[in-house]
């Protein structure tokens, strides 16, 4: 796990001689990028610079920045990793504050390849053996980064498709003067690129650096109000385009610069290929069992303490079982939440005892108001999933014991574990949208977000609106209209109301943009590497080939996965109701637990709760915001009247996050104005 960043600047020969490399890409720019990723890698750092001249006279400057969280091969895995065609060259990198080394001034004729890499390649030993068979000479003992270096040198096209792992990778190849960035198929590791219309481009593991760098990179693209509205409606947004300055690379894509020698895969085409173009096969219990075992065991390599997260569900229980098969001394970790109704430590202890695995229950210190501000400003995005907070607390507690943890991310999306998966077919069957909308308004809904009435109302509104996507929205219809979002139907997502296409929404968008972004943000804030065996390459491929009636026999959630779990767990654990990973955020807004009510009102009642939002083309209906605050308080009062009050927990949380982000961004922009002055 690491933080990576880079800048490339292209000098057109028609513009005359370029400035020296240190003026073309000043160290100040690299300092800005480095500052935004330093929390991701506390164990090491390095930088690399080069200049190359193309055949047409174009000169290309490049600079790479790296922050290391050392997990595999402490001695040999330093980055940036540079190969000159004959050997690795650590002497061509430098530390911040040192005199910068320009590689072209030291070795002008070498066919250099330089790599910075964030993540882990689980099949690196197999790939190393294959590359050695082709004549590649390795110098490190077992660094997965060196596999990327030699793999790129041997066959850069093939290396894009043979990696099993989570990664964001940037490669500089001097011979072609090409800078390439790549992201793993499911977007487990973030990678953002600048979105400027000039000849300076940048990329980073964190958009904060790109936003702060914007003051030096002119001509940003126009901001798209629809992007901001999407963030508010869902709490995340596909591609995460931010203010015309930066955007998230789509999972499974690569982007090369200069563009006239680009290998910029179409993200939509790639994602649809990944999820649609599979030969359908039936996945049986024994095959799934072996695939799960292989996935877990392939992700247990580390030169640091490693453990497993254990909740009350079957995903983490299965991971613990397979891990213990080969690592008898591995420990499962559960964090005890101080709120009894949200604590799964007792259930996890029962599971651990049955599995015979070592188990530690860790206490968690909560400071939600301060932690929320820190996380949003560190991420630099208006990310609206409130489970970011408990995920951060779990990671922070576990980091006291281990540096790597295996988790169950992806299990619900691949094996259909949500309640909403069971009602997919109903959305299409509910009939005329206008009648569905009228029926939804007739239900006494609001006081309890988990009540049958509330669930039924959401289902009817989904049928009347955009279908399945409404079931995962924070501001579903008609709340989005009342707030003033006016979002157009997202036809480009290519989703209809049928079950198969709706599930692609979870796998293509909800998983990478919400769940995996949450895990990466929370874990990297404390220097913890979290791995997701359910997203192993062969296991994902098998799940995507399997018909839905096999994954959900008789319409039951996670039916096939539960059949595997019954081989190792008793029925009372397998059939335990799904609890989910959440916090009582709505109650905290009423009781001021951890200062959350004060924080909410300080932001939403400030003179300008969302600075800059109106200028970007988004105006929220503040009367409706005030109405939500009143209704939310009323829903907490004792009353037998089901119409009194509505619970707006997640909607108010989203607006609080939006305000925190907007005010932080205003401070960033003021810093830019001072710099220009």
N, C-alpha and C positions, 0 to 999 in steps of 0.2 A: 504494500500500500504506500502510496506516495502522492505528492502534488507535482504536477507538471505544467509548464507553460512555455510559450515560444512566440517569437516575432519574426516575420519575414518582410523585407522591403525590397522592391524591384525597381531598378533604375533604368529607365528607357534611354538608350544611347542618344536619342534626339534631344534629350534635356542637357547634354553636356556631361563632363566628368562628375561622378558622384562625390559627395563628401567622404572623408575617412570613415571607416566602419564605426568608430566610437561616437561619431556625430550622426551617422545615419540611423543607428539604433543606440541611443544614449544608455548608459548604465542606470540612469534614473528610471527609465522604463522598466528595466529588469527588476529594480528594487520594488517598484509598484506591484508587479506580478508576483514577486517572491513574497511580499508581505501578505498577500491574499491567500497563499497556499501553505504558509509555514506551519499552521496548525496540523496539516495533514501529514507532515513528515518531520518529526523532532529529532531524528537520529542522524541526519546527514544532509548535505546540500552541495550543489555544484552548478557551474554554468559552462556553456560552450558557445563559441563564436566562429563563424566562417564567412568567407566571401568567395563567390564563384562567378566566372564569366561564361556566358553562353555563346554559341557559335554566331549568333546574330549581333553580338556586342552587348546584349543585355547583361547587366551586373546585378547579382542577387546577394543581399546580405541576410544572414540568419543568426539568431541567438536563441539558445535553449536554456531553460531554468528548471532545476529539479530540487525537490525536498523529499527526503527518504524516511519511510517507516520501515526499518530493517526487519524482515521476516525470514527470508531465505538467503543463505550464503552471505553472512555478515562481512566476510573478508573480501569477497570477489564481486559483490553486486553493486558497487558504486556507480552512480550515474551523474551526468550523461555518460553513456558508454559509447566510445568512439573506436572504430576499426579503420586502419589505413590501407586495407587490402592485404596486409601481411600479418598484422598483430594488433592487439588492443593498445590504445594510447591514452593512458591516464594523464600524461603530460600535456595533452591538448585541452584540458579542462582547467578551470580555476574556481576559487572560492570568492564569494562576495567580499568586496573590500580589497581584494588583491588587484595587482595590475592585470587587466584583461589580456588574455592570449587570443590572438586572431590566428586560427588554424592555418589559413592560406598563407600567412606570412612565415609560418614555421615549416610547413610541408605543402608547398603550392601545387605539386603535381600528383599527390596521392589521391586514389579513388576513395575518399572518406565516406563512411556511413556512420551517422551518429543517432543514437536512440535515447529518448526519455520515455518512461513507461510507468503507469500507475495500475496496479492490480496484481493478479497472480495467474500464471499459466499452469494449469494442473497437469497437462500432459507434456511438460517440458522435458522430462527424462526420456520419453519415447521419441520425441522430436530430436533431441540431442543425439541419440543413438543413430537415427536415420541420417542426420546431417553428417555425422562422423563417417558413416558408410559412404557418403558422397565426397569425402576428402576434406571436410571442414576440420580445422584444428582449434579445439577449445582450450582456453587458458584458465578459466575459472573452474572451481570444483563442481558446483551445481547451480549456478545462477540461471534463472529463467530468462533474465534480460539478455544474456549472451545468446540464447537460442533465438531470440528475436533478431539480433544483429546478424547472425550467420544465415538465418532463414530468409531475411530480406536480401542479403547478398546473393544467396543461391537462387531464389525464385520468389520475388516479391508478390507476384499474383497468387501463388499457391499459399503463401504464409497467411494471407488474409482469410483463408477458408479452412485451415487445418487446426486452428487454435481452439483448445477447450479451456475456457477460463473467463475471468472478468477483467476487463482492461480498457484503458484509454492509452493510446500509443501515438507518439509523434516521431517521425523518421526524417532525417535530412540526408539526401544523397547528392554528393557534390558533382558526380559525373553528369547527371541530368539536371543539376541545379534545381531539384524538386524537393519540396517539403510536403509530407503526407501525414495526415492525422486519421486515426482509426478508432472505432468504438465497438465494443462487443455486441453480440446479437440482441441481447435483452436490455442493454443499457444499465448493467450493474454498476459500472463506473462512469462518472460524468465526464463530458468533454464539451466545452463551449468554444465557439469561434467568433471572431469579430465580424461585424456585418457592415463594414465601411466600403464606400464606392471609390477607394483610391488604391494606391499601390503599396499600402502598408496593411498587413494582415497580422492577426494575433490569435492565439488559442490558449486555453487554460482549463485546469480542472475546476476552476471557480470563476463565476462571472463577475465577482467583485473587482478583480484585477482589471478586467476588460472595461468595466464601467469607469474605473478610476483612470484608465489609460486613455479614455475617449477624448480628454482635453487636448491630447497631442495628435490625435488621429482625426483629421477633418472629414467633412462630408458624410456624416452618418445617414443612413437611410431614414426615410420618414417613418415615424412611429405609427403602428397599426392599432387603432382603438379596439378592434376586434380581439387582438391578442390579450389586452388588459381585461376586457370583459370576460374572456374565457378563463383567465386566472381567477376572477372573482366567482364565477359560476361554479367551477369545479375545485378550486383550491390549487390547481396546477394547470399547465397548458402544454400541449404537445409542441415540441420544438422550442418552447420557452423563449421566444423572441422578446428581447428586452429593449424597449425604447429605441429601436432602430440601431442599436450599438452591438449587441451580442445575441447569439441564439445557440440553443443546445443542438449538437449534432444528433441526428436520428440514430437510434440503435442499429447496429449492423452495417453502418456506412463508413466509407472512407472519403477523404477529400484531399486533393492534391493541388499544390500551387507551385509554379504558375499555371493558370487555368488552361492555357492552350495546350498543355500536356497533362490534362486532368484525368484522374480516375475517380470522379465524383459519382458514386453509385446513387441511383435514384432511391431515396429512402423508402418511399411508398412502395415502389416495385419490389425492393428487397424484402420489406416486411410482409407484403402479400405473398411473395414467393415462399418465404419461411413458413407462413401459416396456412397456405392454401395448396401449394404444389407438392403434396405428399401422396404417395400411394397408400391408400387406406389398408390398414392391417388391424387384426384383432390382437390386443395386448392381453395376455393371460396373467394369472396371478404369479406363477413361478418366474416368468420373464421379468415382470415388474419388480419382483423381489430381488432378483439378481442385478437388475439395472440400478436400483436404489442402493444396494450394497456396494456396487462398483463406484457409484457417484460419491458416496460418503468416504469410502476408503481412498479415493483419488485426491480428496481435499484435506487429508489429515497431515500432509507434509508441512513441517515448519521447524525452524531452528530456535523457536521461542515457545513458552508455555501455550498450550492450546486446550480449549474446552468446548462444551456444547451448551447452548441455551436450552432450557427445558421449561415449558409451560404446562398447561393442563391438557393440551391437544395431542393428536396423534402424529402430526408432522414432526415436531421436535422429539417426540418419544421414539419414533422410528429412527431418526438420525442418531439419537443416543444409543439405541440398540446396536446399529451397525458399527458405530464408532467403537463401542466396547468390545466387539468381536475381535478386533485387531489391536486395540489399545486398551488393555484391561484396566489400566490405572487412570484412564481419562475421567475427568470430573464434569458433571452436569451442574450448571448454575441457574438458579432462579432468584429473582429479586423480589423481596417482600414489599409489596406496596402498602402504604399506611392506611389506605382506604379499604376496608374489609370486603366490600362488594366488588372490588376490582382486583383483589389479590388471589393469585392462583398458586401460591406457595404450598398450601396443604395438598392440593390436587397433584402438584408436581412431585411432592414427597412420596405420595402413594405410588405414582408411576416409577419413580427412581427405585423405590424399595422392591417393586416387582421385577424391574430390570436388573437389580443387583449392581447398580452403578453408583460410584461415589457421587455424593450430592451435597452442594453447599447452598444454603439460602442466605442471600446477602441483603442487608438493610439498605434502604435508599433514602437519601436526604433530599427533600424537595424544596426548591426555591423557584416556583413556576414563573413568577413575573420577571425576575432578573434573567432566568435561563432562557425564557422565550425571546427577550430582546437580543441576548447574545447570539442565539441560534439564527434568528432571521437576519440580523446584520452580518453575521459570518457567511451565511448562504447567499445573501444579496438578492433574494427572490421573495415575492409575497406568497409563500407556501402555506396552504391552508389546512393541512392535515394535523389535527390536534394530537394525534398519537406520536407526533415527533417528540413531544415532551417525555412521555414514559419510555420511549425507545432510547432517548438520550440518557435518562436516569439508569436504565438497565445497563447500557454500554459503559457508563461512567463507573458503576459499581463493579461490573465484571472486569474492567481494566485493572483493578487493583490486584486481580488474581492471574489474568491471562492477557496475552497480546493478540490472540486469534480465537474466534468463536464461530462455530457452525450454527446456522439458524435455519428456520423453515420457510424463508421467503420463497414464493412461487408455487407452493403446494396447493393453495386454494385456487389459483388461476389456472394451473395445468390440470388439476383433478376435480375442479368444480365444487368448491367448498363453501360458497356463499348462499345465504337464503335466497338472494335475488336470482340465482341460477335456476332455482326450482320453479320460478314463476315466469320464466322467459316466454313460454308458449302462451300464457294467459294474456300478455300484452297484445299479441296479435289477434287473440280471440275476443277481446273486449268490445270490438266493433267500432261504431261511429265515434270519432274523436269528440264531437260536440256533446254527445250524450254522456260519454265518459267524464268529461269535464263537469257537467251538471251534477253527476252522481258524486264526484269527489267533493264538490262544495256542500253537498247535503250531509256529509259525515261529520259528527262531532269530533274534531281532530285538534290536537295541539298540545295538551297538557303533558302527555307522556309520549316521547318520540318513539318508544318501542311498543306502543299499544296496537292492538289489531286495527282499530279505527285509523290510526295514523298510517300504518303500513298499507291499508286498503286505499286510503286517499292518495298516497304516493303512487301506488300501482295504477290507479285510474288516471291520475295526472300524467303519468308516463305514457299511457295509451293515448291520451289526448294530445300529448306534445311530441317530443323527439324520441319516444320509445325508451329503450333500455338505458341510454345515456342519462336519462333523468333520474334513474335509480341511484346513480353514483354522484349526482350533483349536490353541492352544498346549497345552491340556490336553484332548485328545480322549478319548473313551471308550477304555479304562476308567480312565485316569489321573485324570479328574475325580472319579470315585467314590472312588478311593483317597485323594485329597487331602481329600475331604469336602465337595465343592462341591454335590452333590445338586441339579443344575440340572434343572428341569422342561423338557420339550420346548417349544421356542419356537413354538407353533402360530400365534401372531399374526404371524409372519413370512410365513405363507401360502406356504410352500415345500414342494414334494414332491420326489420323487427324479428326476423327469424333467429332461432337459437344459435346456429353456427356463426353467423356474422356478428351477433351481439357479443359472443365470447371473444371474438377477435379484438373487440374494444378493450376488454380486460387485459389481454395478452400483449397488444400492441401499444396501448396508451396508459391504462390505469397502473399496470405493473411497473413499467420503467419510470413514468413521470411522477407517480405518487409513491408507491411502496418502496421502490429501490432508491429513489432520491431521498426519501425519509431515512432509510437505513444508512446510506452513505453519509448523509449530513450528520446524523447522530453519532455514528461510530468514529468518523474521522475527526470530530470535534474533540475526541479524547484519545486519539491514536490507537484505536482498536480496529483490527481487520476482521470483518464479518463475511463469512463465505456461505453460499447458498447451494447445497448439493442438489436441490430440486431443479436447478437450472443448468445442470451438467448437460453437455452437448447430446450424448446418446439418449439420455432419459427424456429430454425435451423432444427430440426427434420422434421417439416412440410414442409419447403422449399425443403429439400433434397428428400422428397417423391414425390414432384410435377413434372409432366412431363414438359419438356422444352416448349412445345407449349402452356402450360397454363401460365408459367412464362413470356413468350414472345409472346403473341398473335399477329399474323400477322408479327412476326419477330421484333416487336418494343422493344427497350430497356426498361426494367423495366415496361413492359406493365401491369402486374397484380398489381404491387405496385402503379403505377400511377392511376389505377382505384380506389384504396383505397384513394389515396391522393385527388382525385376529390370530395370526400365526404366532405372535409374540406377546400379545397383550390380552387381558381378560375383557369380556364384553362391557363391564361397568366402566372401564377406561375408554374403550373404543367408542361407546355410545354416550359418553359424557357430553352434555350440551355445549355447543360452541360459545365461548365467552367473548372472544375478541380482545384486542389489546387497546384499552381506552382509559380515559380518566373522566371523572364527573365534572367536566369543564362548566357545564351549565349551572350546577350547584355552587361551584366556586365563584361564578359571576354573581350569585345571590349572597353568598356568605362572606365574601372577600377572603377566602382561604388563600394564603400565600400572596396577598395583595392583588389578586386578579380582578376583583371588582373595581378597586381603585384605579388600576391600570386601564381597564376598559373604559371607565368614565372619563379619566384624564384625557384619553385619546379621542373618544367619540364626541366629547363635549368641548374639545379645544376649539379655538377660533377657526382653525383650518385643519380639520382632521386628516384630509388627504391632499396635501400640497402637490401641485403639479398634475393632478389627475384630470381636472377639467381641461387644462391646456393640451392634454394628450387626446382629448375627444371623448372623455368618459365623465358624465355628470351623474352622481348618485342622488336619489331622492332622499334627502335628509329627514323629511317628515316621516317617511316609512322607517328609517333607521330609529327614530325616536319611538315610533309605534312598536317596533320590535323590542326595544329596551323595556317599555311598559308591559307589554304582553309577557315577556320572559319573567319579569318579577311576579306578575300576577299568577303565572302558572305554578309558582312555588308556594303560593298561599294555600292554606287548607280550605277546600271548597268542594261541595258535592256537584257543583255545576260543571259539566264537562266542556262547556263552551267558554269558561272563564280562563283567559290566558292561553298562550301558545309557547311551547318550548322552542327557543331559537339558539340553542347552545352552539352548534357548529356555525350557524350564520353569523352570530356575533363574534365568535372566535375569528372567522375569516375577515371580518371588518377590522377587528383589532390588529391582526397581522398586516392587513393592507395599510393601516395607518402607521404602524411601526416602520414598515418598509418605505412608505412614501416620505415620512419625516427623515429617515436615514438618508434616502436618496437626495432629499433637499440639501442636507449637509454636504453630501458628496459634490453636488452641483455648485454649492457656494465655494467649496474648495477649488473647483475648476475656475470659477470667476476670479478668485484671488490670484490663481496661478497666471491667468491671462493678463490681469492688471499689472 
